[in-house]
Amino acid sequence: TISSESQIIPILIGDAKKAVNISKLLYESGILIPAIRPPTVPANSSRLRMTVMSSHTKKDLEQLAQVLNEVLSL
């Protein structure tokens, strides 16, 4: 991740197509984390923009960690 001082946690992916694909796979698993890519961010710095809210439960975050780990290892 990239350092953040808010509830928004950017996860640096780099390649725009890969970021979009990861976002799609997460969405298919019930997790909404949009891909942010050029021109919003510089080339080769595409990222996922994860937002954590107080309404997320420990179970939600555990599920996120499991699915994110699976998707990132593909």
ABEGO torsion letter per residue (X at the ends): XBBBABABBBBBAGBAAAAAAAAAAAAAAGBBBBBBBOAABBBGABBBBBBBBAABBAAAAAAAAAAAAAAAAX
